Amino acid sequence: MRWLDWIIGFFRRAPAAQPLPKPSPPPAPVVEADVAPPVDTAPAAAPPVAEPAVAEPAVVVPAMEDAGDALVREAEAATGEQADRLWALAGEKYADALDADPGSVRALLSWADALAAQAMTKADDDADFLFAAAAERYEAALDRQPDLAEALDRWGETLFSQAGTKAGDEADELLLLGNEKYAAALALSPDRSGTLCRWAGALALLAATRTGEEARQLRAAAAKQYESALAIDPGLAEARAALSALAAS
């Protein structure tokens, strides 16, 4: 230690007769004063502004579709201009759903069904325009999902409804297309007893508007579809009742 070396050296140099001086105390350790950190006088940065939450399409789209469905139900219960306004509002909801999710087949099918239902409240060119718009949306749904039997099923039903508003070759062409759509739906999903029943029902309703041999053939075709539906699901009471009614007619 420095202070001990200093004492030893001192004794070596000091004369013997002289009294020994008291050693100097070691220097006190220098304690560095705590230095306060510099104060940052710069203004504090503003907290980041949170971006508004954006709802996911999985939440928004079904809500829009549900709103469209509700408006359709109101339109079906209304008449005249009020009904037309409600049909238009329903279409806007389906369009909004497709803007949010262009791949939504539910929005396309619901919109197509709504247009077809509205067409049945119109006549002539107005009805044809709405039926054509419905067909476009059924086709768009199939473009997105080619194996969607439900789209073919509904399209077939719409074509039969349109055929009921026509006569002659024009009606026959629509009936042919309707049969093709039902057959295509069953080719994709042969166990669709509901499709068979709707096909049968459409044929039976059409038979009621025809006479003679044409009516007989339509009733026979309807009976065949009901029988096929019952072969899949024997518990279909409505199909069994309809089949009995056809047999009695």
NORKA-V267923 format. One record per residue. RES is the residue in one small letter. PSI is psi in whole degrees, 0 to 359 (none if undefined). Layout:
res & psi
RES & PSI
RES & PSI
//
This chain:
res & psi
m & 147
r & 315
w & 328
l & 321
d & 320
w & 319
i & 314
i & 317
g & 323
f & 317
f & 325
r & 331
r & 338
a & 141
p & 151
a & 325
a & 339
q & 139
p & 149
l & 119
p & 149
k & 133
p & 146
s & 139
p & 151
p & 149
p & 138
a & 138
p & 140
v & 120
v & 118
e & 132
a & 141
d & 129
v & 122
a & 140
p & 150
p & 141
v & 126
d & 110
t & 0
a & 143
p & 142
a & 141
a & 141
a & 141
p & 148
p & 143
v & 123
a & 134
e & 142
p & 140
a & 136
v & 123
a & 142
e & 144
p & 328
a & 338
v & 317
v & 314
v & 311
p & 326
a & 319
m & 318
e & 319
d & 320
a & 319
g & 317
d & 320
a & 320
l & 325
v & 316
r & 322
e & 319
a & 321
e & 335
a & 353
a & 177
t & 163
g & 218
e & 325
q & 318
a & 316
d & 321
r & 318
l & 321
w & 316
a & 319
l & 321
a & 317
g & 323
e & 321
k & 318
y & 322
a & 319
d & 320
a & 321
l & 330
d & 321
a & 327
d & 90
p & 344
g & 7
s & 104
v & 332
r & 315
a & 319
l & 315
l & 318
s & 320
w & 317
a & 315
d & 320
a & 317
l & 320
a & 319
a & 320
q & 323
a & 326
m & 349
t & 0
k & 184
a & 159
d & 229
d & 324
d & 317
a & 316
d & 321
f & 316
l & 321
f & 320
a & 320
a & 321
a & 316
a & 321
e & 321
r & 326
y & 317
e & 321
a & 321
a & 320
l & 331
d & 322
r & 328
q & 86
p & 337
d & 23
l & 92
a & 327
e & 322
a & 317
l & 321
d & 307
r & 322
w & 318
g & 317
e & 319
t & 319
l & 322
f & 321
s & 317
q & 322
a & 327
g & 345
t & 1
k & 179
a & 163
g & 216
d & 325
e & 318
a & 318
d & 320
e & 319
l & 323
l & 319
l & 315
l & 320
g & 317
n & 321
e & 321
k & 316
y & 317
a & 321
a & 322
a & 319
l & 333
a & 326
l & 325
s & 84
p & 341
d & 19
r & 85
s & 329
g & 319
t & 316
l & 318
c & 319
r & 321
w & 314
a & 316
g & 319
a & 319
l & 320
a & 318
l & 321
l & 323
a & 328
a & 342
t & 359
r & 170
t & 166
g & 217
e & 325
e & 316
a & 319
r & 317
q & 323
l & 319
r & 321
a & 320
a & 320
a & 317
a & 322
k & 319
q & 321
y & 318
e & 321
s & 321
a & 318
l & 331
a & 329
i & 316
d & 92
p & 346
g & 6
l & 91
a & 321
e & 321
a & 320
r & 319
a & 318
a & 322
l & 320
s & 321
a & 322
l & 320
a & 330
a & 347
s & none
//
